[in-house]
Amino acid sequence: MKNSSPVCMSSGQISVIDNGSVIPINGALLVPPYRRAYLVKEIHFSCASPTSATLLTGANLQAAQHFVEVQLTLGGQKALTRDFVPIGMFAPTVHSEAEFYLGGQGQSANQYSMWSSFRWTFPRPMYVQAGDGIVPQVRSNRLGTNGTFLFYMSVVGEVLPPEAKVPDTSCVPYVQTYRNNKVVASISEARQLENPFNDRPLYCQRFIGRSYLDNGNGILTPESFPAAGPPIIVITDQDRFPITNPSGVPFATAFEQRSHSLEHRRALTPKQWVQVKFLSGGDSTRVYYVSMIGYREEALN
C-alpha cells in the first residue's frame, strides 16, 4: 500500500434488546485489516425502531434516535463520550425513512418501522495507530416492551501508507449530554457539560438541542413543544458569562430548527463547565436534551 486508501468498516447488524442491557460491539470489525495507521473522519449510525402494527404515528416510529445510546472509547482508554449518549445527540441532522410492511418476508401485515441515520463528522481526522481502534458499546434506555432495535455503526476514514509520519498529537472528539427530565425548570449539574480533562483544553464546537413529548407510555415523539410555546432557557459558563441572552431565549430559536444546533467555538479550560437553565415554559410531558460537542488534542509521541 503506497498511497492512502479510503476505508469504511462496519459493525454489522447489532440487535439491541429493549431492556437496558449493555451490548459490547466487536471493535475488531471497525479496524482496517492492513496493520497500518489510519485516520477516522466520520462515524455513521443507523438504527431501526421495532415494527408496530398499532402505533402508527411518529411517536413509536422515531423512537430509535432517543432510545438507543452508545459509549465510545479509543482503544478502551481514551473517551469519545461521557458515559452513554443517545445517537440523535451526535450530529445536527437526522435522516429518517419509514418502511411499511404489507406482510410477507417474515413480517406481519400492516407493520411500520422507522430508520434513523446520522453522520458524525469529526472536526479534523483522528489519527489512530496500527492495531488500535474505536471500542463501542450500545444499549437501549427504554426499559419497556417495544421489542428489539436494529443498530449499525460504521467508521469512515483512510488507511495511511507505511512511510506516513506520525503526528505529535491527534484530534480526539468528545460528546456529552444533559437531560432535562420532564421538569418545568431545572439547572444542569456542573459536571454534566464540562471539560473533564485535567491537563488540556476542550474545544467546544456546538451545542445540539432536541425536544421530545412523553405520551405517558415511555414513547417519545421528537421535536415537539407545548401549546404555550417552547421553554425559555439560559446558557452561561461557570463565571456567569452569557452564551445566550441573560433573560433567556426560546428553546426552539436557541437551536437552529433544521440542524438543531447552536455554534459555539470556544476553548474550555480544565474543569470549566457550561450551565443550561430552564426558566419557564416547560411542562411535565416534555423531555429536553442538550449535548456539547467538542474535541481535545492527545499526545502521540
C-alpha angles and dihedrals in degrees: 000000000000099000137038112280126204115236138185115192120190134201091215120224116332120191109217109199114215097239105088095259115151112235118200115215121218099255091194088074089063095052120087111245096229101088089234132126112258144185124241112211104165143008119211124203125191126176137172121210116227115275117261131196096184110035100062098163125091090265095086099022097061098037094108095077090063105028099053116073133182135200116204133193134169107240091343090288114068111063121228091178137030102241114309120343125193109249090236091065098063101068134037097228132050126201112204129182127182123217123202121201122204092188132277129086090069094305127119118237120279098012125151133200132180124219115205118192130190136187117204109194115196118230088236130000112278114231113226123189121234113284094012124107151155114296112205134189124189135195143164116241092193096096088191139106102270097119127234130336119215110224132189131181130186133188114212125194142095136284113235125226117255093253094054112128117246108238121229093239140015129217106239116189123220132196130187133171138213119203125202099202110207098302127133095227132004142151122231113243112255093243095053096075107026147109100267095184118103100203109034143041123259112222109217115211105176148332122238121205127192132173131206137188116226108211092197096261096081092261117126127208110207127237102008131142134195118269089252090059137262121318122266114245137185123203118197138155124245090271090058091250104156119239089177129026108301089233091054139252131235112270090232093058098038088066116046106249100231098044098024088220139126114201112227115166107187140127115240115206119226111300092001110140143194124226126213113197126187109211104179146325099068125116139196095266099059130082120197128195128195121184129188116215121197145125143230135206116252121196116240102182 
